[in-house]
Amino acid sequence: MKFFHLVWAGLWRNRARTVFTLLSIAVAFLLFGLLQGVNAWFGSLAGGSHADRLIVVSRVSQIEPMPIAHLRRIEQVPGVRRATHVGAFFGTYQSRGNDVSVLATDPGALFDIYPDWQVSPDQLRAMTGTRTGALVGELLMKAYGWKVGDRVPLRTSLVKQDGSTDWHFEIVGTFSVTGSAAQANRIIVNYDYFDEARQFDKGRVFAFIVSIDDPTRSAQMCATIDALFANSSDETLTQNEAEYAQAQIRQLGDVSAMVNAIVGAVLFTLLFLTGNTMGQSVRERIPELAVLKAIGYPDTMVTALVLVESLLLCLLAAALGLAIAAALFPVTEALGVGGGALPWDVIGFGIAIAAALALASGVPPAWRVRRLTIVDALAGR
Amino acid sequence: MHVLKQISAVTLLNIKSVPMRLGASSVVVIGIAGVVGVLVSILAMVAGFTQMMTSTGRPDRAIVIGTGTSFEVLSNLSREATRTVLDAPGIKRGADGKPVASVEALAIVRGVLKDGSPANLPLRGAGPEAFVLRPELRILEGRTFEPAVRELIVGRSAQRQFRGLDVGSTITLRGSDWSVVGVFESNGDQHEAELITGAETLQSAFRRSAFQSVAVQLDSEDSFAGFSSSLTADPSLSVDVMREPDYYQQQSRSFTRVLSMVAYLVGGIMALGAVLGALNSMYTAVSGRAVEIATLRVLGFGTTPVVVSVFAEALLLAVLGGVLGACLAWLLFDGHVMSTSGAGATQLGVPLAVAPRIIALGVLWACVIGMIGASFPAVRAARAPLAAALRGH
């Protein structure tokens, strides 16, 4: 610790250069933090999903409807704890852009299958009593200023029996999702009413959600369910929730490959820059370092001083950059590609990269200092 | 004249000494190359995507979809509704008096990409007049599908991206076998990512009763207003009517907007880093030449030539970096086909286009970065007190 002052003084020997280098490393880590944060966010979309829940969709495509009769046969598969059917559609509230995702299902079964979706028992009962009832996620309630008892109109693309595409639902309650609040952005309505009122695709649903007793058997369960409908015109594709979520993300294109390419380019440039700066800063100080050696500093000590200086510069800058990234990260939510806080593992990874960068750019000049012969260096040769 | 001569002399001297400061100079070049490379690559994606979307459809054609969605695949139109649409004024009629229009059903099926991963593949059921309606649709190989038989034709881009779509192969959809009988091209537009069969064939195979859209050929571009208002005024219909180019551009707008924002955000942050790197290098260059510059000034050279020479050096390095970055992006990505999911569940093969306009933009960014990087060091070089600078302090 007693050498800290010496290292610190060395670092600030050329103030302008140190500030520029510090800032450019900080900028790189700002970018690193933001991009990796977005990457981690995409990864986390698959998180919060469980292997003990299976999603059954049509093998034709994930939006092709399947007959509701499948549900009876799925329920009879040994190991199935509970299953339900889901019809899904989008509605627009008032004006374009206010898109609302609606799930038409058996609410009792759904809340049983998703224990982390919280609803009060009274409101769930009210749902059974109100055919046109709706349970609304808390995020949506807040976003549109709805209250329990409101009757909300939704414009949809689904044609009703009377030819209209406007649907009305009465809010009988709200639900929240523990752990992942962002999931509480949808509306749950009664499938029975929905199916009776619509004109097309009657009796067909878009997915079945199955809760199974033993998560370790999820692969076999998927195969068993798909075998039930093999070679029919309504073949199914069953995946556990995590696999399903990952498949959804993959369809967005290879985000992580793009992020890694950019981060790679940035870090390469940076390595070049800091390596150059460190080399230059050591070159200028060769006579001083030779003096240190002449008055008895061992080679290892002088080498260490140079390395510590490089480490200090990179870590300070990385910390600054990552701190700004953490502060700015919530902005990515507005772009629809992020949200929440910058994950700690991204910060940890960033610090590790900063240390690696410091070593990569500090070792060559440190090595050079180590091999310095005092006489030549003092003579300026 | 005198000043110009001085400027050229000092600048030449300066630039000739660049190779002696290779390390610091390459920081500027490589830093700027990184910025321009990333910027140009992302903008090439935006350009490729926009190009594909704007080449889909023609202004004298319109598309009618059910209301409540902006995606054809989610729209529902009853058979009666499609008949009403076909009776509307403004639709061009063929020699036989039939409207030049196609009532279409659209299903999404799961395909397997060449790399083995699953992806969405649209299967379009087209009406009998579809080839009259879309003259850009040309069969490249094989023949077109017969009505009421499970046959389909494959878009060129879909065939390139997906497995098992060669002419003569069979694919299984909903428990029955379909033969691939032809390959079509369509001006490189979005339809090339689709499979096409007859609308009635699709309806029976997929047990559909609703259609998804009606595409019509208008009498002329000007007939759109009449056509559109007659449909929206009809109380028995709830449909959205759009010119084809408007519809396809609207599909791509949010994607290209996010991508452009990413390009400028990431490019902007990287540019900030490159400016700092350039400042660093130019300060080093100026301080390394402090004695030389002071000597020149003592000899009677003005401050302008000194300042100009610093800017010229930075500009040269910046342009070098910009061109290098743009060339890298061009070599890596021009003509490269990016597979991405498009709006409404399609898998698009978007050819990236590194257009001259994008390269010019990249080089412009490079110049601005170089200029800012040169500004402060240039001023310092011009202002350094002569006596101290000559002594090397």
Chai-1 contact restraints between the chains, C-beta under 6 A:
chainA,res_idxA,chainB,res_idxB,connection_type,confidence,min_distance_angstrom,max_distance_angstrom,comment,restraint_id
A,A16,B,Y283,contact,1.0,0.0,6.0,A-B,restraint_1
A,R17,B,N280,contact,1.0,0.0,6.0,A-B,restraint_2
A,F20,B,L276,contact,1.0,0.0,6.0,A-B,restraint_3
A,F20,B,L279,contact,1.0,0.0,6.0,A-B,restraint_4
A,F20,B,N280,contact,1.0,0.0,6.0,A-B,restraint_5
A,L23,B,L276,contact,1.0,0.0,6.0,A-B,restraint_6
A,S24,B,G273,contact,1.0,0.0,6.0,A-B,restraint_7
A,S24,B,L276,contact,1.0,0.0,6.0,A-B,restraint_8
A,S24,B,G277,contact,1.0,0.0,6.0,A-B,restraint_9
A,V27,B,L272,contact,1.0,0.0,6.0,A-B,restraint_10
A,V27,B,G273,contact,1.0,0.0,6.0,A-B,restraint_11
A,A28,B,G273,contact,1.0,0.0,6.0,A-B,restraint_12
A,L31,B,I269,contact,1.0,0.0,6.0,A-B,restraint_13
A,V60,B,V109,contact,1.0,0.0,6.0,A-B,restraint_14
A,V60,B,R174,contact,1.0,0.0,6.0,A-B,restraint_15
A,S61,B,I108,contact,1.0,0.0,6.0,A-B,restraint_16
A,S61,B,V109,contact,1.0,0.0,6.0,A-B,restraint_17
A,S61,B,R110,contact,1.0,0.0,6.0,A-B,restraint_18
A,I63,B,I108,contact,1.0,0.0,6.0,A-B,restraint_19
A,R155,B,G68,contact,1.0,0.0,6.0,A-B,restraint_20
A,T156,B,G68,contact,1.0,0.0,6.0,A-B,restraint_21
A,S157,B,G66,contact,1.0,0.0,6.0,A-B,restraint_22
A,S157,B,G68,contact,1.0,0.0,6.0,A-B,restraint_23
A,S157,B,T69,contact,1.0,0.0,6.0,A-B,restraint_24
A,S157,B,L74,contact,1.0,0.0,6.0,A-B,restraint_25
A,S157,B,S75,contact,1.0,0.0,6.0,A-B,restraint_26
A,S157,B,N76,contact,1.0,0.0,6.0,A-B,restraint_27
A,V159,B,N76,contact,1.0,0.0,6.0,A-B,restraint_28
A,T165,B,T67,contact,1.0,0.0,6.0,A-B,restraint_29
A,T165,B,G68,contact,1.0,0.0,6.0,A-B,restraint_30
A,T165,B,S238,contact,1.0,0.0,6.0,A-B,restraint_31
A,F200,B,N76,contact,1.0,0.0,6.0,A-B,restraint_32
A,F200,B,S209,contact,1.0,0.0,6.0,A-B,restraint_33
A,F200,B,A210,contact,1.0,0.0,6.0,A-B,restraint_34
A,S232,B,G175,contact,1.0,0.0,6.0,A-B,restraint_35
A,S233,B,R174,contact,1.0,0.0,6.0,A-B,restraint_36
A,S233,B,G175,contact,1.0,0.0,6.0,A-B,restraint_37
A,Q251,B,S341,contact,1.0,0.0,6.0,A-B,restraint_38
A,G253,B,T340,contact,1.0,0.0,6.0,A-B,restraint_39
A,I262,B,V38,contact,1.0,0.0,6.0,A-B,restraint_40
A,A265,B,G34,contact,1.0,0.0,6.0,A-B,restraint_41
A,T269,B,I30,contact,1.0,0.0,6.0,A-B,restraint_42
A,T269,B,G31,contact,1.0,0.0,6.0,A-B,restraint_43
A,T269,B,G34,contact,1.0,0.0,6.0,A-B,restraint_44
A,F272,B,I30,contact,1.0,0.0,6.0,A-B,restraint_45
A,L273,B,V27,contact,1.0,0.0,6.0,A-B,restraint_46
A,L273,B,G277,contact,1.0,0.0,6.0,A-B,restraint_47
A,N276,B,G23,contact,1.0,0.0,6.0,A-B,restraint_48
A,N276,B,V27,contact,1.0,0.0,6.0,A-B,restraint_49
A,L335,B,V258,contact,1.0,0.0,6.0,A-B,restraint_50
